[in-house]
Amino acid sequence: MKKHILLLPLLILLLTGCQTTRQNYIALIDNSKSVSQETWDKYVGLVTNTILQNMGRFDSFTLLFIDECSMTKSERVYFLNLADIDFSLKGDGMNNAKDSMAVRLRDTIKANINRVYQILKQKREERANCGNYTDIVNAISEASKLLNREENYKSTWDMIRNSFNGTENYNYKNSVILLSDMVNEDKGGLMNFRRIADYSDEQILTKISQLEKSNKFPNLTDCKIFVYGATSTLNFGAKANLQIENTKFFWSNYFKKCGADLVAYSYDTEREIAAHISSERHY
C-alpha cells in the first residue's frame, strides 16, 4: 500500500507533465496618412519576417489597424490560427511524422506571408478615409477584446483526465505588438500628443486620470507589450526628444494601470520581439 502511495505523485507528474503554452499575438499597425511608404514597408516587414515567420505550431495571430476608425470600424484585417490546422497525414510514418508536420507548418506560414502583402494593401486602400487621426487608445481597447485566456484544464485532475484521453494540456499567453510612433491623435481631441512636449509629469498623469474616468483602461493583465517605431512627430524640431520622452512616460504609466508588462519600447525593437517569439515557440 505504501508503495502505491509513493508512486501516485510520480504518476500525476507523468500525466500532467505534457503541457503547452500557446501564444496569441495581436499586432496593431499605424494606418494614418502621416505614415510614409518607407515606414509602412518596415511595419509590414516586421509582421511578415519577424512575427509570422517565427510562429509556433499552435500559435495565433491577429492584425488590426490604428487610425481614425480604430473604434467605429474595428476589424480583423488579418487572422491566422495555426491550432485550427491539422498538419498530419495518414501516410506519415512513425519515424518522420514530426519532421513532415514541421515542413507543412513552415509551408503554410510561407503561403500566408505571401497573402499578407496583398491583404494589407487592399485594406489600407479601403480605409483611406480613416487616415486623418491615430487613435491608439481606442485601438488598444479594441485589441483587448481579442485576448485569449483559454486553458483546457482547471485542476490537476483535469490535466490527468486530458492526458488519459490523449489530449495535450494547454493555456494561452498574450502579446500585443504596436507598430506606431505612439503619438496619439483622436478626433475628439481628448488625447492629442502633438502638445505633449509642453506637459509636465503631473499634467500627463492628469490626462491618464481623465482616461480612467472615461473607462479607457482595458484589462491587459499578464499581457506582454512591445512597441516598434516610437519616435516624434515629423518636423517637431527642438522639442522632438521631449515629445518622445513624455509620450513614453504616458504609455509606461498607461500600460501599468492596465496590468500589462511593457517589455520593449523604442524606435527599433525588432530584436526584442524576435527573441520573445522565438523563446516561446513550440513545434
N, C-alpha and C positions, 0 to 999 in steps of 0.2 A: 504493500500500500504506500509506504514512504517513497518507494522508487517511482511510483506513478505520480505522486505529488511533486517530486523533484523534476520529473520530465514535463509536467504541464507548462511551466513558464517557457521552457525551450520550444515546445510545440507552438505556443502562442507567438513567440518571436519569429519562428519559421513561417508561420501562416500570415503574419502581418508585415513581414519584412519587405515584401514586394510592393512598394508604394511609389507612385509617380506624382510629381508636381507639374501640372500643365500650365503653360504660360498664355496669358491673354494680353496681347499687345494692342494698344489703341494709339494711332498717330493722328495728330491734328496739324494740318498743313495750311499755312497762311496763303489765302487766295485773294488778298486785297490787291488793288491796282498798283499800289506802291512797290510791290514785289517785282524786281526786274526779272527778265528771262534767265539771266545767269544764275540768280539766286534760286529761282523756281527749279531750274535744272539740278542744282545742288540738292534741294529738298527731295526731288523725285529720285535722284541717285541714291540718297541715303535710305529712302524707303525700299528701293529695289535691291541695292547691293549690300546694305548693312542689316536691314530688318528681315525682309523676305528671304534673302539668301541664307540666313542663319537660323531659320525657324526649325523647331524640333518636331518630332513625329505627331504629337497631339496638341500642338500649339494653335492658337487662333489669332487673326489679325484683322483689325477694322481701321478704316481711314475716314476721317471727317475733314471738312473744310472749315477754316476760320475766316469769316468775312462778315459783311453787314447782316447776312441772313443766318447767322450761326444758330439762332433760336427759332426764328419763324420758318425757316426752310432747312432744318437739320435733317441730314440724310446720310446713310452709309454709302459713301462714294465708292468704297471697295470693301469686300469682306471675303475672308478665306478661313475656313475651319478645317484643319488637317485631320482632326479627330473624327470627322464625318466620312472620311475616305478610307476604303479598305484597300491596302496596298499588297495584300497577299493574293496568290493564285493557287489553285488546286494542284497544279503541276510542279510547284516548288518542292524540291527535295529537302530533307531534314538538314543537310549539310550547308546548303546555300540559301535557305529561305530568308534569313535575316539580311544577307547581303543583297538579295534580289529586291526585297522590300525597300531597302535603303536607296537603291538605284531608282526605283519607281517614285519614291518620295522626292528625290532631287529633280527628276524629270518633271514631276507635277509642279514643283516650285518654279522651275525654269519657265515652264509654259505660262504660269501665272504672272511672272515677271514681265514677259513679253506683252501680256494683255494690259498690264497696269499703265504703261505709257499712253496707250490709246484711250483707255477709260478716263484717266485724269485729264487728258487734253479735251476730250468731249465734254466732261463735266464742268471743266473750267469755262468753256465757251457757253454752256447752258446757264451758268451762274454769273455771266458777265455783268449783269445789273446789280450784283451783290457785292461788288468790289470797292465800294466807297469808304467802308469802315473796316476796322479789325477788332471784332467783338470777341476777344479771347475769354473773358469772364463767362459769357453765356455758352461759348463753345465747350469750355471745360465742364460746365454744368450739364450740357447735353451728353458729353462723353461719359460722365459719371453713371449715367443710366445704362451704359454698356459694360460696366464692370461685371466680372464673373466670379462669384464667390461659391460656386458649386463644389461639393465634395460628395462622394458616393459612400460615405460612412460617417456615423456619429459616435461610435463607440468601438472599443476593441472587439466586441462580439460581432459588430457589423463587418469589421475587417476580416475576421475569421470566416464569417459566412461568405463574403466575397471570394476569399481565397479557395474555400471548398468548392464554390461554383465556377472556379476558373476565371473570375473577374478581377482585374487589377484594381487595387485601391488607388484613388487619385483625389487631388484637390487642385484648385486653381490659384495662381498668383497673378496680380495685375500690374502692368506697367503702362504709363502714359508718356508719349514722346511728342513734345511740342516743337514744330519746325516754324519758327517765327522770330522776329526781332523783339517780341514781347511788349511792344508799345501799344497798349490797349486804346482803342478809339471806338466808342459806341455812339449810335445815332442820338441817343438821349442826352449824351454829354455827362453822364454820371461819373464815368471813369475815363477821362481824357488825359493820356500820359504825355501829350505834347508840352504840357506845362509842368510836368513833374520835376524838372530840374530845379525849379524855384521853390519846391516844397521842403519843409523841414521834416525830420523823422516824425515829429508829433503830428504834423498835418497828414502825412502818409498813413499813420496809424488811425487817424480820424476817418480817413477815406475807407479804411478797412472796416472800421466800426459801422460806417454807413452801409457797407455791403452786407454786413452781418444782420443789420436790422431789416434789410431788403430780402433776407433769406437766400443770399447768393453764395453760401458756403456748402457745396455738396460734400457728401461723406466719401472721402478718399482714404479711409483708414487702411493702413498696410500697403498702400499703393506706391510704387516706385515712380518718381517723376524725373524726366530728362528733358532739358531744354537745349535745342540746337539752333543757332542763328541769332542769339541775343546780341543786340547792338543798339545804336541810337538811330533816331530819325535822320533821313538824308538832309544834308546841309544845315545841321543843327549848330555847327560852329563850335565856339569855345565852350559851350555848355554840354557838349556831347558826352564827355566822360561822367559828368554829374547826372545826366539823364540816365545813363546806363546803371550807375551805382544806385540811384534812387528807385529805378524800376526793379532792379534785383532785390532791393530791400523790401519793396512791396510784395513781390511774388514769394520771397522766402517766408514772410510772415503769413501770407495768404495760404500757402500750402501747409504750413504748420498748423493753422487753425482748422484746415480740412482733414488733418490727421495723416497727411501724406509724408513720404520721405523724399525730399528733394536731393537726388543723388548727384546730378551734374547740371550746371547752369553756366553756359558760356557761348561764345560765337561758334566755337568748334568743339563739339563733344562726341564726335564720331567714334573715337577710340573707346570712350567710356560706354557708349551704347553698344558697340560691337562686343566688348568684353562682357557686359552684363548678359546679352543674349546668348553668347557662346557658352558662358558658365552655367546657364540654366537649361541648355539644350539637351533633350533626350531623344534617342532614335528608337 
